[in-house]
Amino acid sequence: MIPSAFTKTLRSLDGTRHTGTFLRLGAGAAILCALGWWMWKVPVALFEVSSEARLEIASSATLVQSAMVGRVVRADLPLGKTVKAGDILVQLDALSEELQKREAETHVAAVQPEIDGLRAQIAAEESAGADERRASLSAMEEQRMRVKEAESPIRFAEADQKRYEQLTKAGLSSGRDVEKAVSEVEKLRSSVNTAHAAIDRLEREQKARDRQRAVRVAELQTQIARLEGSRAGMTASIRKVDYDVERRVIRAPVGGIIGEAALLHPGSVLQEGTRVISIVAKGQLRIVAFFTPQAAYGRMQMGSRAKLRLKGYPWTEFGVVEARVVEVASEDRDGKVRVELEVLPSPTLKTALRHGMPGELEVEVERTTPLALVMRMAGQWMSGAAEVTAP
């Protein structure tokens, strides 16, 4: 027979066991209710993640290429450097062009004195011609005066000749007087003719000298034209050499920051068309990421929130970049859809953002309850199973 004290103890233990069971059942029911309420009422966020994301300046980068083949003599291409439009980035060897330019400049400098000398000769010829013409005019004027001086005595001599002829006919004078009068008239007429011939000779001689002088001046002008043509050709050659030299200097076409640059050093040979540098204009940063069409189309909307975790910067230490979707490409390329996002102020971010920084982007695409998510997954599983079992 069991003692009464032991019986009471067993009864006490049995009551305690029932109470614990009720408590466990109540706690489980409460947990199930809370879980059901959470699955039914509390929405959760769904994210799409892309590892192909990076920070970019909103304006497109400017690519700079080499216009000529050449050996590098100077290169100043540190990444992140701020450049202004017109700054020299790379300089190629232009010694050959410089020598050609000096030779052409020497030729041009030597041509001008020759041209000046020929022009001086032309001026001298023209001055001498003017002096000769003045002298000829004076000589011709002198001969004209002689003609005038000789013409008056002729009239008197002719009158005497007629008078002597009449007196001879009347028997009042001898034939000797008539002969003397005729001789005097002929003498005076010969003098006039000689003066006229001298005038004609002076005119012809002056015209001949003028023609000869014109030929010499024309020859001098031809030489001047030839020299000026040579000088113009050399000047054009100098301009071409200057152009070639300038093409061997690679300058920044726009102002901005060097985002990408080729590894160049003095002595490197640069080929024509080689990409030398990319310049990113200063502007607002944005995030560019690429997603699969299934992840982007119909899921990402304007204003969708996102976070970028920078590669190389642990997000637990440096924070994340807050962002918002601003554009989703309407077409995919190579199986990827381009998505652009606006960078938002990120108070927890502890690093400066720069163009080209890569990262992993997660975009919030939907908010739904866990129950709806489970039912969706179940429906997808059942659809897949039905397709597999279908004959």
Secondary structure, 3 states (H helix, E strand, C coil): CCCHHHHHHHHHHHHHHHHHHHHHHHHHHHHHHHHHHHHHHCCEEEEEEEEEEEEEECCCCEEEECCCCEEEEEECCCCCCEECCCCEEEEECCHHHHHHHHHHHHHHHHHHHHHHHHHHHHHHHHHHHHHHHHHHHHHHHHHHHHHHHHHHHHHHHHHHHHHHHHHHHHCCCCHHHHHHHHHHHHHHHHHHHHHHHHHHHHHHHHHHHHHHHHHHHHHHHHHHHHHHHHHHHHHHHHHHHHHHHHHCEEECCCCEEEEEECCCCCCCEECCCCEEEEEECCCCEEEEEEECHHHHCCCCCCCCEEEEEECCCCHHHHCCEEEEEEEECCCCECCEEEEEEEECCCCCCCCCCCCCCEEEEEEEEEEECHHHHHHHHHHHHHHHHHHHHCC
